[in-house]
């Protein structure tokens, strides 16, 4: 059954930053939950103002944060659902009923947001006009915030108003829904002190680059690539799982680390600006030791001398780097055994076998 707790002390309601907001949300919650088939009872509701950091620290871990629609440059607030309520709404949408007990808390996903967003929008719409409650915008259909740190980057108000509903979702399950609002619009926030007559007094200060801060938190794919090598086509087509492909001399010192467009995107030649590294091992695991960045300009031909007659820096590569040797065209495809390597070019020493990379030395000062 759905129900609602008593209104509580009238004096406390009068002293609330937004009197009647929590009561209006509780009444709307009961109606919306009953229509969705969710057994929910509001056991406690509250509305209080708190400093920004204190209010954000009080939000539950792995909460689903649904920012409200807002004009550009503004932050209108957010609906915050704890993991138990989020999972209950997902279960209602997929199974047609909520489980008796909650699952272990987990980070929310876009799918969770798609199930919870209509429910939150109906609760906000149902609270409008009740007990003098103003109209609040619905959650933004294209957004949900991943964690509290990302939310903190969006909120500039020094204090927040938090209306909280503590719910009983059946006999063995509980949940919470919070509406977090700024206590004042952005236009009312105090600006930096500017001396009178200053040239900056007539124009606003630049805003902090919050988009850049958020972008720098994103994860990118880092690719480690060994130098390319050339083998006969017959050898390539004969390769099977378990075969060994000998690497050229100095290949271990020619590892390239690249991410995004540095790894061959649409911005330029593949590997342009990538980091150079040497392949080795550390604590029994494969590792790469950075040696520097590749120049952005097109690399010179292999074996060409550097300006001034000096030889290019080969790092840890062998003194005789692999060279491409012109071969006469074969009259017929040459059959190759999977375990046989291509013969070494004239003048180059034969490559020693690698016993599962056991001869790689530990890297120093990673």
C-alpha angles and dihedrals in degrees: 000000000000122000146156133230122242116279092250129213112356090211091056089051091052092050093050115112089240106023114215096012096112091044092051091049091049093053092047091047092056093051096045093045091051091051091049094049094248116143099223134156124185105229097175138004131188142169122201143155119237138169112275097250093045093050094049093045089055094060115104122257118261089016120165107240117198111187116214122239110272139173116261111287095017132101110211098182138264143252111233121199122187118232094259094056091042092053091046091056091047090050091049090052096046107027100024092238140055120247119246094242131036123247125236111290115261136174111281122247137206089261090056089051092051090056096043100041097073090048092052091046092053092050091053092046091048092052093055112113095008114125090349094304115163125227115273124197120252121253114282105263093216102048145065126163117237101210146350094267091060090047091051090058091060099045116082100161111110091220134032134204112225121193109191132193118194108205136197108213097193127313098307105029136072136184143174136220121195132188109205116195134174111250091225137016119263091251089063094055114111113254127217116287111262121187115242113262092023117141088235094057092084096053134049123252117257114265120243113265096249093160090060092049091052092046092053089058092060120105119240132195113254115202125200113201130183119217115277120258134198123233132167116273090238089057091048094051091046095055115120135180109287096027120132121231111199113226123224121257111280094018092125090059093048100066114142124209116198137162132194114335090358087068096060107293125149095287101082147311117342113272095013107158093003121148120255118226142167121237116232140122138268127189090354094306131104111260140173124224114209116235103174144289127296115243116259092230121088109278119248122247116283113271095018116138121247120245113291094028094283119138117246118259108264097182111202094345119123120268091248107054119199113272130197108245120198111240126197113251113266117242093216136012110278114227114228130193114234092238096046119093126213113271114262119255118259114278095020123107119245116263116248119232117261113227098213090306090295093142095064111116123226115267117245125227099356 
